[in-house]
């Protein structure tokens, strides 16, 4: 896996992401990044569309960061949608277990 640092303005959110990200979640990630740094790359496809990391991307944008760490991966569109859906289901199930 190759981690790259790219201009944050080149990264695009997945337009069909059904999950709404509450500002409270973005704020918590912002606080974590301030305290511990940005240690987790955002997963994007070959078109720089976010697959995993929408909340982190929003937090980094709010913090005024110009660069972001990404891992680029090639996805078939059907697989991409299934991955996004799976992440949403897992996040909702974990929501009661962690304060994130």
Helices and strands as residue ranges (DSSP letters): E 3-7, G 8-10, H 23-36, E 42-44, E 50-52, H 54-62, E 67-72, H 77-94
